[in-house]
């Protein structure tokens, strides 16, 4: 029985004011990062490499970059912001729907570019290394940005979908 409890996500708790208890959100996020492969991708070395590339690319492009320690930290801050800013069922539903759409677009972009350059035949090679096979700098940046967004959105949709279910007592269902 104790083993069964260990493998279940902790309960998302609320404060007496009906706000989300931040510590319980952090505990839930840690559980998902540890036990759920779709969220745990944020801890994979290849995703960390994508994150580092994205940070460097943004800085080189003149964008202001917040110096996150790693992909996991960037993801966690984004989750806490998304939950705080989308504080109603309608807002959170809309947010998850938007992230799901971004995921679909990023995944399609990656598949198209991978097919064009036979990148999908290179098992076990990181996206950053694979991108060197793409001759155009613009297309390489597009590919790597799409890879980063696919990883980030995969983790975010999975986790926020669970939060939605916990908060509103029903599974997230995209409209349409």
C-alpha positions in Angstrom: 0.0 0.0 0.0 2.8 2.4 0.8 4.5 1.7 -2.5 1.3 2.4 -4.3 1.0 5.8 -2.5 4.6 6.7 -3.5 3.9 6.3 -7.1 0.8 8.6 -7.1 1.1 12.4 -7.5 0.7 14.4 -4.4 -2.6 16.2 -3.9 -2.7 19.8 -5.0 -3.8 21.7 -1.9 -5.5 25.0 -1.5 -5.1 27.7 1.1 -8.0 28.8 3.3 -8.6 31.6 0.8 -9.0 29.0 -2.0 -5.7 29.9 -3.6 -3.3 27.2 -4.7 -0.8 26.3 -1.9 2.5 27.1 -3.5 4.4 24.3 -1.6 1.9 21.7 -2.8 2.3 23.0 -6.4 6.1 22.7 -6.0 5.8 19.1 -4.6 3.4 18.2 -7.4 5.9 19.6 -10.0 8.8 17.7 -8.4 6.8 14.5 -8.6 6.0 15.0 -12.2 9.6 15.9 -13.1 10.8 12.7 -11.3 8.1 10.2 -12.4 6.4 11.4 -15.6 8.5 11.0 -18.7 6.7 13.8 -20.6 7.5 16.3 -17.8 10.8 14.7 -16.9 12.2 15.6 -20.3 13.1 18.9 -18.9 15.9 17.1 -17.0 17.3 15.3 -20.0 20.8 16.4 -21.2 19.6 16.9 -24.8 16.8 19.3 -23.7 19.4 21.1 -21.4 21.6 21.5 -24.5 18.6 22.9 -26.5 17.9 25.3 -23.6 21.5 26.5 -23.5 21.5 27.0 -27.3 18.3 29.0 -27.0 19.6 31.2 -24.3 22.8 31.9 -26.2 20.9 32.5 -29.5 18.5 34.9 -27.9 21.4 36.8 -26.3 23.3 36.9 -29.6 20.1 38.2 -31.3 20.0 41.1 -28.8 17.1 39.8 -26.7 17.2 40.3 -23.0 17.8 36.9 -21.5 17.0 35.9 -17.9 19.9 33.8 -16.7 18.0 30.6 -15.7 20.3 27.9 -14.2 18.9 25.3 -16.5 15.9 24.1 -18.6 14.2 22.7 -15.5 14.4 26.1 -13.7 13.0 27.9 -16.8 10.2 25.4 -17.0 9.3 25.6 -13.3 9.2 29.4 -13.3 7.0 29.3 -16.4 4.6 26.9 -14.7 4.3 29.0 -11.6 3.6 32.1 -13.7 1.0 30.2 -15.9 -0.9 29.0 -12.8 -0.8 32.4 -11.2 -1.9 34.3 -14.3 -4.5 31.8 -15.4 -6.5 31.8 -12.2 -9.9 30.7 -13.5 -11.1 27.6 -15.4 -11.7 29.6 -18.6 -8.2 31.2 -18.5 -6.4 28.0 -17.7 -8.3 26.2 -20.4 -7.4 28.9 -23.0 -3.8 28.8 -21.9 -3.5 25.0 -22.2 -5.2 25.2 -25.6 -2.7 27.8 -26.8 0.2 25.7 -25.5 -1.2 22.6 -27.2 -1.5 24.5 -30.5 2.2 25.6 -30.1 3.1 22.0 -29.4 1.4 20.8 -32.6 3.0 23.5 -34.7 6.5 22.9 -33.3 6.2 19.1 -33.7 5.1 19.5 -37.4 7.9 22.0 -38.1 10.4 19.5 -36.6 9.0 16.6 -38.6 9.1 18.6 -41.9 12.7 19.8 -41.4 13.9 16.4 -40.2 12.4 14.8 -43.3 14.0 17.4 -45.6 17.4 16.7 -44.2 17.1 13.0 -43.1 17.6 14.0 -39.5 15.2 11.4 -38.2 17.5 8.6 -39.2 20.1 9.7 -36.7 19.0 8.0 -33.5 20.7 9.1 -30.2 22.1 12.3 -31.7 21.1 15.6 -30.1 19.1 18.1 -32.0 21.9 20.6 -31.6 24.3 18.2 -33.3 21.8 17.2 -35.9 21.1 20.9 -36.8 24.7 21.1 -38.2 23.4 19.1 -41.1 21.1 22.0 -42.0 23.0 24.4 -44.3 20.8 27.5 -43.8 21.4 29.4 -40.5 17.8 30.6 -40.5 16.4 27.1 -41.0 18.8 25.8 -38.4 17.5 28.4 -35.9 13.9 27.6 -36.8 14.5 23.9 -36.3 16.3 24.3 -32.9 13.7 26.8 -31.7 10.9 24.3 -32.7 12.8 21.5 -30.9 13.0 23.6 -27.7 9.3 24.6 -27.9 8.2 21.0 -28.5 10.0 19.8 -25.4 8.8 22.8 -23.3 5.2 22.6 -24.5 5.1 18.8 -24.1 6.0 19.1 -20.4 3.8 22.1 -19.9 0.6 20.6 -21.4 1.1 17.4 -19.4 1.6 19.1 -16.1 -1.0 21.9 -16.5 -3.5 19.3 -17.8 -3.1 17.5 -14.4 -3.4 20.8 -12.5 -6.6 21.6 -14.4 -8.0 18.3 -13.5 -7.1 18.7 -9.9 -8.6 22.2 -9.7 -11.7 21.7 -11.7 -12.5 18.0 -11.1 -12.6 17.1 -14.8 -10.1 16.3 -17.5 -8.9 19.0 -19.8 -10.6 18.6 -23.2 -9.5 20.8 -26.1 -12.3 22.6 -27.8 -13.3 21.6 -31.3 
